[in-house]
Amino acid sequence: MATITADVVKDLRERTGAGMMDCKRALEDSSGDVDAAVLLLRERGLAAASKKADREAREGLISSYIHPGGRVGVLIEVNCETDFVARTDQFQDLVRVLAVQVAALSPRYVDVDRIPADDLDAKRAELAADPTAASKPAEIRDKIVEGQLKKWFKDVVLLEQPFRDTEQTVRDVVTEAIAKIGENIQVRRFARYALGEDL
């Protein structure tokens, strides 16, 4: 078994934001391999986050972001379980980052399950009518439409969008925050305004 020094544990903690004991356990379980420990912590965080998903989140923040120049603005509500967590820098930073994401990439919906059925049906019909899909047999056309829908979700659904220039989605960022903070966190709603935008 590899010797795990305090410096290695500290380095892993700084990289992941996980607790010291969690970092030490992950390093022990991965025989001192830091990259494997990061993956273990991420998996454990996802498991912890999924356990918290059913807990009620009624506290939180409503925050605003105005892009420099004043041409784009966002109002966003992000909920957590307690007002104590809502006042932490870590939670407030998450809310700010999410507001900037909305300002930059202009999503229309928070999550896939919140897309109105009429909008989803209209988009599905539009994709099915595309000449490329329409010329294919029905079973292949359905697969093409579903694949195109998933691409569309990455454009219009906040939690499905890529986060900055990373491999992560916004959902991954929220899930990691749940694991670090220890409470359920939900993006409840947002509104994005752009100067001169058609109403």
C-alpha positions in Angstrom: 0.0 0.0 0.0 1.3 3.4 -0.9 2.3 5.9 1.8 -0.2 8.8 1.8 1.3 12.0 3.1 -0.6 15.0 4.4 0.6 17.1 1.5 -1.0 14.7 -1.0 -4.2 14.7 1.0 -4.1 18.5 1.1 -3.4 18.7 -2.7 -6.4 16.4 -3.4 -8.6 18.5 -1.1 -7.6 21.7 -3.0 -8.3 20.1 -6.3 -11.7 18.7 -5.4 -13.0 20.7 -2.4 -13.9 17.4 -0.6 -13.3 16.9 3.1 -9.9 15.9 4.4 -11.1 12.4 5.6 -12.9 11.8 2.4 -9.7 12.7 0.5 -7.7 10.4 2.7 -10.1 7.5 2.2 -10.2 8.0 -1.6 -6.4 8.0 -1.7 -6.3 4.8 0.4 -8.9 3.1 -1.8 -7.0 4.1 -5.0 -3.6 3.0 -3.6 -2.3 6.6 -3.7 -3.3 7.3 -7.3 -4.4 11.0 -7.2 -6.3 10.9 -10.5 -8.2 7.7 -9.5 -9.0 9.4 -6.2 -10.5 12.4 -8.0 -12.7 10.0 -9.9 -13.7 8.1 -6.7 -14.6 11.4 -5.0 -16.6 12.5 -8.0 -18.5 9.2 -8.0 -19.1 9.4 -4.3 -20.2 13.0 -4.7 -22.7 12.0 -7.4 -24.1 9.3 -5.2 -24.4 11.7 -2.3 -26.1 14.3 -4.5 -28.6 11.8 -5.8 -29.6 10.9 -2.2 -30.3 14.6 -1.5 -32.3 15.2 -4.7 -35.7 14.5 -3.0 -35.0 16.9 -0.1 -37.0 20.1 -0.2 -35.1 23.2 -1.2 -37.1 26.4 -0.3 -34.3 28.7 0.8 -31.7 30.2 -1.5 -31.1 33.4 -3.4 -32.6 35.5 -6.1 -29.7 37.2 -7.8 -29.0 39.4 -10.8 -26.2 39.8 -13.2 -25.8 42.7 -15.6 -23.2 42.2 -18.3 -20.7 45.1 -18.6 -22.1 47.6 -21.0 -25.6 47.0 -19.7 -27.0 45.3 -22.8 -27.8 41.9 -21.2 -29.2 41.2 -17.7 -30.3 38.1 -15.9 -32.5 37.4 -12.8 -32.1 33.9 -11.4 -33.5 32.0 -8.5 -31.4 29.1 -7.1 -32.7 27.2 -4.1 -31.0 25.3 -1.3 -32.3 23.7 2.0 -31.2 26.3 4.6 -30.7 30.0 4.8 -27.3 29.3 6.4 -26.0 27.7 3.2 -27.7 30.5 1.1 -25.4 33.0 2.8 -22.2 31.1 2.2 -19.6 32.4 -0.3 -19.6 29.0 -2.0 -23.4 29.0 -2.7 -23.3 32.7 -3.8 -20.5 32.0 -6.2 -22.5 29.2 -7.7 -25.5 31.5 -8.2 -23.3 34.1 -9.9 -21.7 31.5 -12.2 -25.1 30.3 -13.2 -26.3 33.8 -13.9 -23.3 34.5 -16.1 -24.0 31.2 -17.9 -27.6 32.3 -18.6 -26.4 35.7 -19.9 -23.7 34.1 -22.2 -25.6 31.2 -23.7 -29.2 32.3 -23.5 -31.0 29.1 -22.5 -34.8 29.1 -22.7 -35.5 26.3 -20.2 -34.0 25.2 -16.8 -34.3 21.4 -17.4 -35.6 19.1 -20.1 -38.6 18.0 -18.1 -39.7 21.7 -17.9 -40.0 22.1 -21.6 -43.7 22.6 -22.4 -45.1 19.6 -24.3 -46.2 21.9 -27.1 -42.7 23.2 -27.6 -41.2 19.7 -27.5 -43.8 18.4 -30.0 -43.3 21.3 -32.3 -39.5 20.8 -32.3 -39.8 17.1 -32.8 -42.2 17.7 -35.8 -39.7 20.2 -37.2 -36.8 17.8 -37.0 -38.9 14.9 -38.4 -39.9 17.1 -41.4 -36.2 18.0 -42.2 -35.4 16.5 -45.6 -32.4 14.5 -44.3 -34.6 12.8 -41.7 -37.7 12.5 -43.8 -36.0 10.5 -46.5 -35.0 7.8 -44.0 -37.0 4.7 -42.9 -39.2 5.3 -39.8 -37.0 3.5 -37.3 -33.9 5.4 -38.5 -35.8 8.7 -38.7 -36.8 8.3 -35.0 -33.2 7.8 -34.0 -32.1 10.8 -36.0 -34.8 13.0 -34.5 -33.9 11.9 -30.9 -30.2 12.6 -31.6 -31.1 16.0 -33.0 -33.3 16.7 -29.9 -30.3 15.9 -27.6 -28.2 18.5 -29.5 -31.0 21.0 -29.3 -31.2 20.5 -25.5 -27.6 21.5 -25.2 -28.5 24.8 -26.8 -31.7 25.6 -25.0 -31.7 23.8 -21.7 -29.5 25.4 -19.0 -28.6 22.2 -17.1 -27.7 20.4 -20.4 -25.4 23.2 -21.7 -21.6 22.8 -21.6 -20.1 24.7 -18.8 -17.6 27.2 -20.1 -14.8 25.5 -22.0 -14.9 22.3 -20.0 -16.2 18.7 -20.6 -18.8 19.3 -17.8 -22.4 20.3 -18.2 -24.1 22.9 -16.0 -25.8 19.9 -14.3 -22.4 18.5 -13.4 -21.4 21.8 -11.8 -24.6 21.9 -9.7 -24.2 18.2 -8.7 -20.6 18.9 -7.6 -21.8 21.8 -5.6 -24.4 19.6 -3.9 -21.7 17.1 -3.0 -19.4 19.8 -1.6 -22.1 21.9 0.2 -24.1 18.9 1.5 -27.6 20.2 0.6 -30.0 19.8 -2.3 -29.6 22.7 -4.8 -32.1 23.5 -7.5 -32.1 26.1 -10.2 -35.8 27.2 -9.9 -36.1 29.8 -12.7 -34.4 32.5 -14.6 -35.2 35.4 -16.9 -32.8 36.9 -19.4 -33.1 40.3 -20.9 -31.2 41.6 -23.9 -31.5 45.3 -25.0 -33.6 45.6 -28.1 -34.6 42.0 -28.1 -38.0 41.1 -29.8 -40.7 40.5 -27.2 
